[in-house]
Amino acid sequence: MPPRLNDPTIASKFDHFFPINSRIFTAMGNKLFSSLLLLLLFSILSACKKGAVGGEFVSNYLVGKWGSKSLIEIHIKNGDTVVNDTTSYTEIDSLVFLSDHRFSFLEQTGTYEVDASGENLKLISTPSQEWHIKYLRVSSMLLIQQRERTEGIDRYRDYLEWHLSK
């Protein structure tokens, strides 16, 4: 019958070759494994090169037909909401961006610019409009416009939120 590893006579022979306490060895093994796992994770994350997202990238990404889903309009006068309205659009109501920096929406046409950071979009037409690009995804985009103005003693805040999808 072959000897068993849990036999005390055999275990003492292993202690002779491997005098390390098994608890210490397990703790060291866990630390080593954790360190290697952390190193591997760091290597994977640092290997993924992050491309710079700027105005030129966003301009190129905008090109195409964006269906206008809805426009949320909120107007506040002296802290009181005077307008809180949502306009829903049909599939025909599309904002079209062309590669030569021209755009069209309904009856309005003009040119567009994206700032160097890629965060703001300016639609140059009559009237011109500036929008903040809240997000730009593969199939959806959210543009936001916020304005504050004072007329006499009245303080106005306007908020527009334009939902578009490709």
DSSP file (Angstrom, degrees, kcal/mol; ACC not computed):
  #  RESIDUE AA STRUCTURE BP1 BP2  ACC     N-H-->O    O-->H-N    N-H-->O    O-->H-N    TCO  KAPPA ALPHA  PHI   PSI    X-CA   Y-CA   Z-CA
    1    1 A M              0   0    0      0, 0.0     0, 0.0     0, 0.0     0, 0.0   0.000 360.0 360.0 360.0 132.3    0.0    0.0    0.0
    2    2 A P        -     0   0    0      0, 0.0     2,-0.1     0, 0.0     0, 0.0  -0.353 360.0 -99.6 -71.0 150.5    1.4    3.4   -1.0
    3    3 A P        -     0   0    0      0, 0.0     2,-0.3     0, 0.0     3,-0.0  -0.377  35.2-128.9 -69.0 148.3    2.2    5.9    1.8
    4    4 A R    >   -     0   0    0      1,-0.1     3,-1.3    -2,-0.1     6,-0.2  -0.713   8.9-130.4 -98.7 148.9   -0.4    8.7    2.4
    5    5 A L  T 3  S+     0   0    0     -2,-0.3     9,-0.1     1,-0.3    -1,-0.1   0.770 107.3  57.7 -70.4 -24.4    0.6   12.3    2.6
    6    6 A N  T 3  S+     0   0    0      4,-0.1    -1,-0.3     5,-0.1     3,-0.0   0.416  77.6 116.2 -87.1   5.2   -1.3   12.8    5.9
    7    7 A D    X>  -     0   0    0     -3,-1.3     4,-2.8     1,-0.1     3,-0.6  -0.606  69.2-136.1 -70.7 126.8    0.8   10.1    7.5
    8    8 A P  H 3> S+     0   0    0      0, 0.0     4,-1.7     0, 0.0    -1,-0.1   0.808 102.9  54.5 -58.1 -31.5    2.8   11.8   10.3
    9    9 A T  H 3> S+     0   0    0      2,-0.2     4,-0.8     1,-0.2    -4,-0.1   0.883 113.3  41.2 -70.9 -36.1    6.0   10.0    9.3
   10   10 A I  H X> S+     0   0    0     -3,-0.6     4,-1.8    -6,-0.2     3,-0.5   0.895 110.9  56.9 -76.0 -40.8    5.8   11.2    5.7
   11   11 A A  H 3X S+     0   0    0     -4,-2.8     4,-2.2     1,-0.3    -2,-0.2   0.873 103.4  54.2 -59.2 -38.0    4.7   14.8    6.7
   12   12 A S  H 3X S+     0   0    0     -4,-1.7     4,-1.1     1,-0.2    -1,-0.3   0.837 105.9  53.2 -66.6 -30.4    7.8   15.1    8.9
   13   13 A K  H <X S+     0   0    0     -4,-0.8     4,-1.3    -3,-0.5    -1,-0.2   0.879 108.4  49.8 -70.3 -37.1    9.9   14.2    5.8
   14   14 A F  H  X S+     0   0    0     -4,-1.8     4,-3.6     1,-0.2    -2,-0.2   0.888 105.6  56.6 -66.3 -38.3    8.1   17.0    3.8
   15   15 A D  H  < S+     0   0    0     -4,-2.2    -1,-0.2     1,-0.2    -2,-0.2   0.833 102.6  57.1 -60.8 -30.7    8.8   19.5    6.6
   16   16 A H  H  < S+     0   0    0     -4,-1.1    -1,-0.2     1,-0.2    -2,-0.2   0.908 116.4  33.4 -65.8 -41.7   12.5   18.6    6.1
   17   17 A F  H  < S+     0   0    0     -4,-1.3    -2,-0.2     1,-0.3    -1,-0.2   0.836 132.1  31.9 -82.9 -34.5   12.4   19.6    2.4
   18   18 A F     <  +     0   0    0     -4,-3.6    -1,-0.3    -5,-0.1    -2,-0.1  -0.761  66.0 172.7-123.7  82.6    9.8   22.4    2.8
   19   19 A P        +     0   0    0      0, 0.0     2,-0.3     0, 0.0    -4,-0.1   0.357  41.3 117.3 -77.2   9.7   10.4   23.9    6.3
   20   20 A I  S    S-     0   0    0      1,-0.1     2,-0.2     2,-0.0    -2,-0.1  -0.588  73.9-114.3 -80.5 135.6    7.9   26.8    5.5
   21   21 A N     >  -     0   0    0     -2,-0.3     4,-2.3     1,-0.1     3,-0.2  -0.491  22.2-131.2 -65.6 134.5    4.8   26.9    7.7
   22   22 A S  H  > S+     0   0    0      1,-0.2     4,-2.2     2,-0.2     5,-0.2   0.815 104.7  55.5 -63.8 -31.1    1.8   26.2    5.5
   23   23 A R  H  > S+     0   0    0      2,-0.2     4,-2.3     1,-0.2    -1,-0.2   0.916 109.7  45.7 -67.6 -41.4   -0.1   29.2    6.9
   24   24 A I  H  > S+     0   0    0     -3,-0.2     4,-2.7     2,-0.2     5,-0.2   0.916 112.3  51.8 -65.2 -42.6    2.7   31.6    5.9
   25   25 A F  H  X S+     0   0    0     -4,-2.3     4,-2.4     1,-0.2    -2,-0.2   0.896 110.6  48.2 -62.1 -41.4    3.0   29.9    2.5
   26   26 A T  H  X S+     0   0    0     -4,-2.2     4,-2.4     2,-0.2    -1,-0.2   0.913 112.1  48.6 -66.4 -43.4   -0.7   30.4    1.9
   27   27 A A  H  X S+     0   0    0     -4,-2.3     4,-2.2     2,-0.2    -2,-0.2   0.912 113.4  47.2 -63.2 -42.4   -0.7   34.0    3.0
   28   28 A M  H  X S+     0   0    0     -4,-2.7     4,-2.6     1,-0.2    -2,-0.2   0.899 111.2  52.2 -65.6 -39.5    2.3   34.7    0.7
   29   29 A G  H  X S+     0   0    0     -4,-2.4     4,-2.8    -5,-0.2    -2,-0.2   0.904 109.4  49.1 -62.6 -41.9    0.6   32.9   -2.1
   30   30 A N  H  X S+     0   0    0     -4,-2.4     4,-2.6     2,-0.2    -1,-0.2   0.905 112.7  47.2 -64.9 -41.4   -2.5   35.0   -1.8
   31   31 A K  H  X S+     0   0    0     -4,-2.2     4,-2.5     2,-0.2    -2,-0.2   0.909 113.7  48.2 -65.5 -41.4   -0.5   38.2   -1.7
   32   32 A L  H  X S+     0   0    0     -4,-2.6     4,-2.5     2,-0.2    -2,-0.2   0.928 113.0  47.5 -64.1 -45.2    1.5   37.1   -4.7
   33   33 A F  H  X S+     0   0    0     -4,-2.8     4,-2.4     2,-0.2    -2,-0.2   0.915 113.1  48.7 -62.6 -43.8   -1.7   36.1   -6.6
   34   34 A S  H  X S+     0   0    0     -4,-2.6     4,-2.4     2,-0.2    -1,-0.2   0.905 111.7  49.6 -63.3 -41.8   -3.3   39.4   -5.7
   35   35 A S  H  X S+     0   0    0     -4,-2.5     4,-2.4     2,-0.2    -2,-0.2   0.914 112.0  47.5 -64.3 -43.2   -0.3   41.4   -6.8
   36   36 A L  H  X S+     0   0    0     -4,-2.5     4,-2.3     2,-0.2    -2,-0.2   0.894 112.3  49.9 -65.2 -39.8   -0.1   39.5  -10.2
   37   37 A L  H  X S+     0   0    0     -4,-2.4     4,-2.4     2,-0.2    -2,-0.2   0.909 111.7  48.0 -64.6 -42.6   -3.8   40.0  -10.7
   38   38 A L  H  X S+     0   0    0     -4,-2.4     4,-2.5     2,-0.2    -2,-0.2   0.900 111.6  50.2 -64.3 -41.9   -3.5   43.7  -10.0
   39   39 A L  H  X S+     0   0    0     -4,-2.4     4,-2.2     2,-0.2    -2,-0.2   0.899 110.9  49.4 -63.1 -41.9   -0.5   44.0  -12.3
   40   40 A L  H  X S+     0   0    0     -4,-2.3     4,-2.2     2,-0.2    -2,-0.2   0.919 111.2  48.9 -64.1 -44.3   -2.4   42.3  -15.1
   41   41 A L  H  X S+     0   0    0     -4,-2.4     4,-2.4     1,-0.2    -2,-0.2   0.918 111.5  49.4 -61.9 -44.5   -5.4   44.5  -14.7
   42   42 A F  H  X S+     0   0    0     -4,-2.5     4,-2.4     1,-0.2    -1,-0.2   0.892 110.3  51.6 -61.5 -40.5   -3.2   47.6  -14.7
   43   43 A S  H  X S+     0   0    0     -4,-2.2     4,-1.3     2,-0.2    -1,-0.2   0.904 110.5  47.9 -64.0 -41.8   -1.5   46.4  -17.9
   44   44 A I  H  X S+     0   0    0     -4,-2.2     4,-0.9     1,-0.2    -2,-0.2   0.931 113.9  46.2 -65.7 -45.2   -4.8   45.8  -19.7
   45   45 A L  H  < S+     0   0    0     -4,-2.4     3,-0.3     1,-0.2    -2,-0.2   0.874 113.8  47.3 -67.7 -37.2   -6.1   49.2  -18.7
   46   46 A S  H  < S+     0   0    0     -4,-2.4    -1,-0.2     1,-0.2    -2,-0.2   0.730 105.0  61.3 -77.5 -19.6   -3.0   51.1  -19.7
   47   47 A A  H  < S+     0   0    0     -4,-1.3     2,-0.9    -5,-0.2    -1,-0.2   0.764  83.2  89.0 -75.8 -24.8   -2.8   49.2  -23.0
   48   48 A C  S  < S-     0   0    0     -4,-0.9     2,-0.4    -3,-0.3    -1,-0.0  -0.643  77.9-144.1 -76.1 108.3   -6.1   50.6  -24.1
   49   49 A K        -     0   0    0     -2,-0.9     2,-0.6     1,-0.0    -2,-0.1  -0.593   5.7-141.2 -78.9 128.8   -5.2   53.9  -25.8
   50   50 A K        -     0   0    0     -2,-0.4     2,-0.2     3,-0.0    -1,-0.0  -0.798  14.7-140.6 -91.2 123.1   -7.7   56.6  -25.3
   51   51 A G        -     0   0    0     -2,-0.6     2,-0.4     1,-0.1    -1,-0.0  -0.556  24.2-105.9 -81.6 148.1   -8.2   58.8  -28.3
   52   52 A A        -     0   0    0     -2,-0.2     2,-0.8     1,-0.0     5,-0.1  -0.586  27.4-151.1 -75.2 128.4   -8.6   62.5  -28.0
   53   53 A V        +     0   0    0     -2,-0.4     2,-0.2     4,-0.1    -1,-0.0  -0.892  37.0 142.8-102.4 110.9  -12.2   63.7  -28.4
   54   54 A G     >  -     0   0    0     -2,-0.8     4,-2.3    64,-0.1    63,-0.2  -0.617  64.6 -70.6-133.6-167.4  -12.1   67.2  -29.7
   55   55 A G  H  > S+     0   0    0     61,-1.9     4,-2.6     1,-0.2     5,-0.2   0.869 126.2  50.7 -59.9 -41.6  -14.0   69.4  -32.1
   56   56 A E  H  > S+     0   0    0     60,-0.2     4,-2.2     2,-0.2    -1,-0.2   0.910 110.9  49.1 -66.6 -41.8  -12.8   67.7  -35.3
   57   57 A F  H  > S+     0   0    0      2,-0.2     4,-2.0     1,-0.2    -2,-0.2   0.936 114.1  45.8 -60.5 -47.5  -13.8   64.3  -34.0
   58   58 A V  H  X S+     0   0    0     -4,-2.3     4,-1.9     2,-0.2    -2,-0.2   0.900 110.1  54.3 -64.8 -41.8  -17.2   65.5  -33.0
   59   59 A S  H  X S+     0   0    0     -4,-2.6     4,-0.8     1,-0.2    -1,-0.2   0.918 111.4  44.9 -58.5 -44.4  -17.7   67.4  -36.3
   60   60 A N  H  < S+     0   0    0     -4,-2.2     3,-0.4     1,-0.2    -1,-0.2   0.867 112.6  51.7 -66.8 -36.2  -17.0   64.2  -38.3
   61   61 A Y  H  < S+     0   0    0     -4,-2.0    -1,-0.2     1,-0.2    -2,-0.2   0.785 102.6  60.1 -72.3 -27.9  -19.2   62.2  -36.0
   62   62 A L  H  < S+     0   0    0     -4,-1.9    35,-0.4    -5,-0.1    -1,-0.2   0.775  75.5 114.9 -70.1 -27.0  -22.1   64.6  -36.4
   63   63 A V     <  +     0   0    0     -4,-0.8     2,-0.3    -3,-0.4    35,-0.2  -0.195  59.4  47.4 -55.1 126.6  -22.3   64.1  -40.2
   64   64 A G  E    S-A   97   0A   0     33,-2.3    33,-2.7     2,-0.1     2,-0.6  -0.856  96.4 -45.6 137.5-171.1  -25.6   62.5  -41.1
   65   65 A K  E     -A   96   0A   0     -2,-0.3     2,-0.6    31,-0.2    31,-0.2  -0.867  44.7-168.6-103.5 119.4  -29.3   62.7  -40.5
   66   66 A W  E     -A   95   0A   0     29,-3.0    29,-3.3    -2,-0.6     2,-0.3  -0.931  17.2-138.5-110.4 114.0  -30.5   63.1  -36.9
   67   67 A G  E     -AB  94 165A   0     98,-3.2    98,-2.5    -2,-0.6     2,-0.7  -0.544  17.9-128.0 -72.2 130.2  -34.2   62.6  -36.3
   68   68 A S  E     + B   0 164A   0     25,-2.7    96,-0.2    22,-0.3    25,-0.2  -0.708  30.9 175.7 -82.4 116.5  -35.6   65.2  -33.9
   69   69 A K  E     -     0   0A   0     94,-2.6    20,-2.4    -2,-0.7     2,-0.3   0.929  57.4 -23.9 -86.9 -54.2  -37.4   63.3  -31.1
   70   70 A S  E     -CB  88 163A   0     93,-1.2    93,-2.7    18,-0.2     2,-0.4  -0.993  42.9-144.3-158.5 160.6  -38.5   66.1  -28.7
   71   71 A L  E     -CB  87 162A   0     16,-2.2    16,-2.8    -2,-0.3     2,-0.5  -0.982  15.8-157.4-131.9 119.3  -37.7   69.5  -27.5
   72   72 A I  E     -CB  86 161A   0     89,-3.0    89,-2.2    -2,-0.4     2,-0.5  -0.861  11.3-168.7 -99.4 127.8  -38.3   70.3  -23.8
   73   73 A E  E     +CB  85 160A   0     12,-3.4    12,-2.8    -2,-0.5     2,-0.4  -0.970   9.8 175.1-121.8 123.9  -38.7   74.0  -23.1
   74   74 A I  E     -CB  84 159A   0     85,-2.8    85,-2.8    -2,-0.5     2,-0.5  -0.991   4.5-175.5-130.1 125.0  -38.7   75.5  -19.6
   75   75 A H  E     -CB  83 158A   0      8,-2.5     7,-2.7    -2,-0.4     8,-1.7  -0.982   5.0-168.3-121.9 128.3  -38.9   79.3  -19.0
   76   76 A I  E     -CB  81 157A   0     81,-3.0    81,-2.5    -2,-0.5     2,-0.5  -0.956   5.6-167.7-120.8 132.0  -38.7   80.6  -15.4
   77   77 A K  E >  S-CB  80 156A   0      3,-3.0     3,-2.1    -2,-0.4    79,-0.2  -0.973  77.0 -22.9-121.4 117.6  -39.5   84.2  -14.4
   78   78 A N  T 3  S-     0   0    0     77,-3.2    -1,-0.1    -2,-0.5    78,-0.1   0.843 128.5 -48.7  52.1  38.7  -38.3   85.3  -10.9
   79   79 A G  T 3  S+     0   0    0     76,-0.3     2,-0.4     1,-0.2    -1,-0.3   0.338 117.3 109.9  88.2  -7.6  -38.2   81.7   -9.7
   80   80 A D  E <  S-C   77   0A   0     -3,-2.1    -3,-3.0     2,-0.0     2,-0.5  -0.875  70.5-124.2-104.5 133.5  -41.7   80.8  -11.0
   81   81 A T  E     +C   76   0A   0     -2,-0.4    -5,-0.2    -5,-0.2     3,-0.1  -0.632  33.2 170.1 -75.6 120.2  -42.1   78.4  -14.0
   82   82 A V  E     +     0   0A   0     -7,-2.7     2,-0.4    -2,-0.5    -6,-0.2   0.689  69.5  28.5-102.7 -25.1  -44.1   80.2  -16.7
   83   83 A V  E     +C   75   0A   0     -8,-1.7    -8,-2.5     2,-0.0    -1,-0.3  -0.991  53.5 163.1-137.8 129.7  -43.6   77.6  -19.5
   84   84 A N  E     +C   74   0A   0     -2,-0.4     2,-0.3   -10,-0.2   -10,-0.2  -0.775  28.8 152.6-141.7  93.3  -42.9   73.9  -19.1
   85   85 A D  E     -C   73   0A   0    -12,-2.8   -12,-3.4    -2,-0.3     2,-0.5  -0.928  33.6-156.5-133.0 146.8  -43.6   72.3  -22.5
   86   86 A T  E     -C   72   0A   0     -2,-0.3     2,-0.5   -14,-0.2   -14,-0.2  -0.990   9.8-161.2-123.3 124.0  -42.5   69.3  -24.5
   87   87 A T  E     -C   71   0A   0    -16,-2.8   -16,-2.2    -2,-0.5     2,-0.4  -0.917   8.5-153.9-104.5 124.1  -42.8   69.3  -28.3
   88   88 A S  E     -C   70   0A   0     -2,-0.5   -18,-0.2   -18,-0.2     2,-0.2  -0.792  10.8-154.8 -96.5 140.7  -42.7   65.9  -30.0
   89   89 A Y        -     0   0    0    -20,-2.4     2,-0.2    -2,-0.4   -22,-0.0  -0.674   9.3-124.5-110.2 165.2  -41.4   65.7  -33.6
   90   90 A T    >   -     0   0    0     -2,-0.2     3,-1.0     1,-0.0   -22,-0.3  -0.506  37.4 -96.1 -99.3 174.2  -42.1   63.2  -36.4
   91   91 A E  T 3  S+     0   0    0      1,-0.2   -23,-0.1    -2,-0.2    -1,-0.0   0.775 121.9  62.9 -61.7 -26.4  -39.5   61.2  -38.4
   92   92 A I  T 3  S+     0   0    0      1,-0.2     2,-1.7   -25,-0.1    -1,-0.2   0.825  82.6  84.6 -68.6 -30.7  -39.6   63.9  -41.1
   93   93 A D    <   +     0   0    0     -3,-1.0   -25,-2.7   -25,-0.2     2,-0.4  -0.541  67.0 158.7 -77.5  87.1  -38.3   66.5  -38.7
   94   94 A S  E     -A   67   0A   0     -2,-1.7     2,-0.6   -27,-0.2    12,-0.6  -0.872  42.7-140.2-118.7 145.3  -34.6   65.8  -39.0
   95   95 A L  E     -AD  66 105A   0    -29,-3.3   -29,-3.0    -2,-0.4     2,-0.5  -0.914  27.0-160.9 -97.9 119.2  -31.4   67.8  -38.4
   96   96 A V  E     -AD  65 104A   0      8,-2.8     8,-1.6    -2,-0.6     2,-0.5  -0.906   7.9-166.2-111.4 125.2  -29.0   67.1  -41.2
   97   97 A F  E     -AD  64 103A   0    -33,-2.7   -33,-2.3    -2,-0.5     2,-0.3  -0.930   8.6-158.1-107.8 129.8  -25.3   67.7  -40.9
   98   98 A L    >   -     0   0    0      4,-3.0     3,-1.4    -2,-0.5     4,-0.3  -0.718  28.1-115.4-104.4 158.3  -23.1   67.7  -44.0
   99   99 A S  T 3  S+     0   0    0      1,-0.3    -1,-0.1    -2,-0.3   -36,-0.1   0.706 112.4  64.6 -67.0 -19.8  -19.4   67.1  -44.2
  100  100 A D  T 3  S-     0   0    0      2,-0.1    -1,-0.3     1,-0.0     3,-0.1   0.105 123.4-100.9 -91.1  24.1  -18.8   70.6  -45.6
  101  101 A H  S <  S+     0   0    0     -3,-1.4    11,-2.0     1,-0.2     2,-0.3   0.788  81.8 130.1  64.1  33.4  -20.1   72.1  -42.2
  102  102 A R  E     - E   0 111A   0     -4,-0.3    -4,-3.0     9,-0.3     2,-0.3  -0.836  34.1-172.0-108.0 155.3  -23.6   72.9  -43.5
  103  103 A F  E     -DE  97 110A   0      7,-2.6     7,-1.9    -2,-0.3     2,-0.3  -0.944  10.2-163.5-139.4 162.2  -26.8   71.9  -41.8
  104  104 A S  E     +DE  96 109A   0     -8,-1.6    -8,-2.8    -2,-0.3     2,-0.3  -0.987   8.9 173.6-146.7 142.6  -30.5   72.0  -42.4
  105  105 A F  E >   -DE  95 108A   0      3,-2.9     3,-2.8    -2,-0.3     2,-0.2  -0.909  66.5 -49.3-149.3 119.3  -33.5   71.6  -40.1
  106  106 A L  T 3  S-     0   0    0    -12,-0.6   -12,-0.0    -2,-0.3    -1,-0.0  -0.378 126.0 -18.0  52.1-116.8  -37.1   72.2  -41.3
  107  107 A E  T 3  S+     0   0    0     -2,-0.2     2,-0.4    -3,-0.1    -1,-0.3   0.490 119.8  96.5 -93.4  -5.3  -37.0   75.5  -43.2
  108  108 A Q  E <   +E  105   0A   0     -3,-2.8    -3,-2.9    17,-0.0     2,-0.3  -0.702  45.9 170.7 -94.6 135.2  -33.7   76.6  -41.6
  109  109 A T  E     +E  104   0A   0     -2,-0.4    17,-0.3    -5,-0.2     2,-0.3  -0.933  17.1 112.1-134.2 160.6  -30.3   76.2  -43.3
  110  110 A G  E     -E  103   0A   0     -7,-1.9    -7,-2.6    -2,-0.3     2,-0.3  -0.974  57.7 -63.9 170.4-158.3  -26.8   77.4  -42.5
  111  111 A T  E     -EF 102 124A   0     13,-2.0    13,-3.1    -2,-0.3     2,-0.3  -0.754  37.9-147.0-115.7 165.7  -23.4   76.3  -41.3
  112  112 A Y  E     - F   0 123A   0    -11,-2.0     2,-0.3    -2,-0.3    11,-0.2  -0.965   7.2-165.6-134.9 153.1  -22.2   74.8  -38.1
  113  113 A E  E     - F   0 122A   0      9,-2.1     9,-3.1    -2,-0.3     2,-0.4  -0.986   7.8-154.5-134.2 145.5  -19.1   74.9  -35.9
  114  114 A V  E     - F   0 121A   0     -2,-0.3     7,-0.2     7,-0.2   -55,-0.1  -0.980  28.4-118.8-117.0 133.2  -17.9   72.7  -33.1
  115  115 A D    >   -     0   0    0      5,-2.0     3,-1.4    -2,-0.4     5,-0.1  -0.144  32.8 -98.1 -67.8 169.0  -15.5   74.3  -30.5
  116  116 A A  T 3  S+     0   0    0      1,-0.3   -61,-1.9   -62,-0.1   -60,-0.2   0.782 123.5  52.5 -60.5 -30.2  -12.1   72.8  -30.0
  117  117 A S  T 3  S-     0   0    0    -63,-0.2    -1,-0.3   -62,-0.1   -64,-0.1   0.657 106.3-126.4 -81.2 -14.6  -13.1   70.8  -26.9
  118  118 A G  S <  S+     0   0    0     -3,-1.4    -2,-0.1     2,-0.2   -64,-0.1   0.675  82.3 106.8  79.0  17.7  -16.0   69.2  -28.8
  119  119 A E        +     0   0    0      1,-0.1    14,-3.3    13,-0.1     2,-0.4   0.634  68.0  52.8-103.2 -17.0  -18.5   70.3  -26.1
  120  120 A N  E     - G   0 132A   0     12,-0.3    -5,-2.0    -5,-0.1     2,-0.4  -0.963  59.5-160.2-129.7 140.6  -20.4   73.1  -27.9
  121  121 A L  E     -FG 114 131A   0     10,-3.2    10,-3.3    -2,-0.4     2,-0.5  -0.966   5.1-161.0-119.6 129.2  -22.2   73.3  -31.2
  122  122 A K  E     -FG 113 130A   0     -9,-3.1    -9,-2.1    -2,-0.4     2,-0.8  -0.954   3.8-159.1-114.3 120.2  -23.0   76.6  -32.9
  123  123 A L  E     -FG 112 129A   0      6,-3.0     6,-2.3    -2,-0.5     2,-0.8  -0.872  14.1-154.8 -96.6 109.1  -25.7   76.6  -35.6
  124  124 A I  E     +F  111   0A   0    -13,-3.1   -13,-2.0    -2,-0.8     2,-0.2  -0.770  48.0  96.1 -94.8 109.5  -24.9   79.7  -37.7
  125  125 A S  S    S-     0   0    0     -2,-0.8     3,-0.2   -15,-0.2   -15,-0.1  -0.802  82.4 -35.6-162.9-162.3  -28.1   80.9  -39.4
  126  126 A T  S    S+     0   0    0      1,-0.4     2,-0.1   -17,-0.3   -17,-0.1  -0.932 139.6  17.8-115.9 107.0  -30.8   83.5  -38.8
  127  127 A P  S    S-     0   0    0      0, 0.0    -1,-0.4     0, 0.0     2,-0.2   0.623  98.5-143.3 -84.2 155.0  -31.1   83.4  -35.8
  128  128 A S        -     0   0    0     -3,-0.2     2,-0.4    -4,-0.1    -4,-0.2  -0.496  17.2-161.3 -77.5 151.0  -27.8   81.7  -34.8
  129  129 A Q  E     -G  123   0A   0     -6,-2.3    -6,-3.0    -2,-0.2     2,-0.5  -0.992  11.9-152.0-136.5 142.6  -28.0   79.3  -31.8
  130  130 A E  E     -G  122   0A   0     -2,-0.4     2,-0.4    -8,-0.2    -8,-0.2  -0.967  18.2-174.8-114.2 131.3  -25.4   77.8  -29.5
  131  131 A W  E     -G  121   0A   0    -10,-3.3   -10,-3.2    -2,-0.5     2,-0.5  -0.950  22.6-133.1-125.0 142.9  -26.0   74.4  -27.9
  132  132 A H  E     -GH 120 144A   0     12,-3.6    12,-2.7    -2,-0.4     2,-1.1  -0.835  23.5-131.2 -90.7 130.3  -24.0   72.5  -25.3
  133  133 A I  E     - H   0 143A   0    -14,-3.3    10,-0.2    -2,-0.5     3,-0.2  -0.716  26.7-179.8 -84.1 100.1  -23.5   68.8  -26.4
  134  134 A K  E     -     0   0A   0      8,-2.0     2,-0.3    -2,-1.1    -1,-0.2   0.937  69.7 -13.9 -67.3 -47.3  -24.6   67.0  -23.2
  135  135 A Y  E     - H   0 142A   0      7,-1.2     7,-2.3    -3,-0.2     2,-0.4  -0.985  53.7-162.1-153.9 153.6  -23.9   63.6  -24.9
  136  136 A L  E     + H   0 141A   0     -2,-0.3     5,-0.2     5,-0.2     2,-0.2  -0.933  24.4 168.7-137.6 108.6  -23.2   62.2  -28.3
  137  137 A R        -     0   0    0      3,-3.4    -2,-0.0    -2,-0.4     0, 0.0  -0.544  51.2 -87.8-114.8 179.4  -23.7   58.5  -28.7
  138  138 A V  S    S+     0   0    0      1,-0.2     3,-0.1    -2,-0.2    -1,-0.0   0.899 123.7  10.7 -56.4 -43.9  -23.8   56.1  -31.7
  139  139 A S  S    S+     0   0    0      1,-0.1    27,-1.5    26,-0.1     2,-0.3   0.323 125.7  47.4-122.7   8.5  -27.6   56.5  -32.1
  140  140 A S  E     - I   0 165A   0     25,-0.3    -3,-3.4    26,-0.1     2,-0.3  -0.995  49.8-173.1-150.6 156.6  -28.6   59.5  -29.9
  141  141 A M  E     -HI 136 164A   0     23,-2.5    23,-2.7    -2,-0.3     2,-0.5  -0.995   9.6-155.7-148.0 143.5  -27.6   63.0  -29.0
  142  142 A L  E     -HI 135 163A   0     -7,-2.3    -8,-2.0    -2,-0.3    -7,-1.2  -0.984  10.5-169.6-125.5 121.2  -28.7   65.5  -26.4
  143  143 A L  E     -HI 133 162A   0     19,-2.4    19,-3.1    -2,-0.5     2,-0.4  -0.896   5.6-165.4-109.7 139.4  -28.3   69.2  -26.9
  144  144 A I  E     -HI 132 161A   0    -12,-2.7   -12,-3.6    -2,-0.4     2,-0.4  -0.964   8.7-171.5-128.7 141.8  -28.9   71.7  -24.1
  145  145 A Q  E     + I   0 160A   0     15,-2.5    15,-2.7    -2,-0.4     2,-0.4  -0.993   7.0 179.2-133.1 126.0  -29.3   75.5  -24.2
  146  146 A Q  E     + I   0 159A   0     -2,-0.4     2,-0.4    13,-0.2    13,-0.2  -0.991   3.5 174.3-129.1 134.0  -29.4   77.6  -21.0
  147  147 A R  E     - I   0 158A   0     11,-2.3    11,-2.8    -2,-0.4     2,-0.4  -0.990  12.3-166.0-137.9 146.0  -29.7   81.3  -20.9
  148  148 A E  E     + I   0 157A   0     -2,-0.4     2,-0.3     9,-0.2     9,-0.2  -0.995  17.1 164.8-129.2 139.1  -30.2   83.9  -18.1
  149  149 A R  E     - I   0 156A   0      7,-2.3     7,-3.3    -2,-0.4     2,-0.4  -0.985  25.3-141.4-149.7 157.9  -31.2   87.5  -18.6
  150  150 A T  E     - I   0 155A   0     -2,-0.3     2,-0.5     5,-0.2     5,-0.2  -0.987  11.6-176.0-125.0 131.1  -32.5   90.4  -16.6
  151  151 A E  E >   - I   0 154A   0      3,-2.6     3,-2.1    -2,-0.4     2,-0.4  -0.935  67.8 -50.7-126.3 106.4  -35.1   92.8  -17.8
  152  152 A G  T 3  S-     0   0    0     -2,-0.5     0, 0.0     1,-0.3     0, 0.0  -0.536 122.7 -22.1  65.9-121.4  -35.7   95.6  -15.3
  153  153 A I  T 3  S+     0   0    0     -2,-0.4     2,-0.3    -3,-0.1    -1,-0.3   0.473 118.9  99.2 -97.6  -3.1  -36.3   93.9  -12.0
  154  154 A D  E <   - I   0 151A   0     -3,-2.1    -3,-2.6   -77,-0.0     2,-0.5  -0.678  58.0-156.0 -89.9 137.4  -37.4   90.6  -13.6
  155  155 A R  E     - I   0 150A   0     -2,-0.3   -77,-3.2    -5,-0.2     2,-0.4  -0.955  11.6-165.0-113.8 125.8  -34.9   87.7  -13.9
  156  156 A Y  E     -BI  77 149A   0     -7,-3.3    -7,-2.3    -2,-0.5     2,-0.4  -0.878  10.3-172.2-113.8 141.5  -35.5   85.1  -16.6
  157  157 A R  E     -BI  76 148A   0    -81,-2.5   -81,-3.0    -2,-0.4     2,-0.4  -0.994   7.7-167.6-130.2 126.2  -33.9   81.7  -17.0
  158  158 A D  E     -BI  75 147A   0    -11,-2.8   -11,-2.3    -2,-0.4     2,-0.4  -0.929   3.4-174.0-115.5 137.7  -34.6   79.7  -20.2
  159  159 A Y  E     -BI  74 146A   0    -85,-2.8   -85,-2.8    -2,-0.4     2,-0.4  -0.991   2.1-178.4-134.6 124.6  -33.7   76.0  -20.5
  160  160 A L  E     -BI  73 145A   0    -15,-2.7   -15,-2.5    -2,-0.4     2,-0.4  -0.976   5.1-171.5-123.1 138.0  -34.0   74.0  -23.8
  161  161 A E  E     -BI  72 144A   0    -89,-2.2   -89,-3.0    -2,-0.4     2,-0.6  -0.975   6.0-166.0-131.8 116.1  -33.3   70.3  -24.1
  162  162 A W  E     -BI  71 143A   0    -19,-3.1   -19,-2.4    -2,-0.4     2,-0.5  -0.910   3.5-160.0-112.3 115.9  -33.3   68.8  -27.7
  163  163 A H  E     +BI  70 142A   0    -93,-2.7   -94,-2.6    -2,-0.6   -93,-1.2  -0.830  16.8 174.4 -97.2 125.0  -33.3   65.0  -28.0
  164  164 A L  E     -BI  68 141A   0    -23,-2.7   -23,-2.5    -2,-0.5     2,-0.3  -0.925  10.1-169.2-128.2 153.8  -32.1   63.6  -31.4
  165  165 A S  E      BI  67 140A   0    -98,-2.5   -98,-3.2    -2,-0.3   -25,-0.3  -0.994 360.0 360.0-143.0 150.5  -31.5   60.1  -32.7
  166  166 A K              0   0    0    -27,-1.5   -26,-0.1    -2,-0.3  -101,-0.1   0.411 360.0 360.0 -91.7 360.0  -29.9   58.6  -35.8
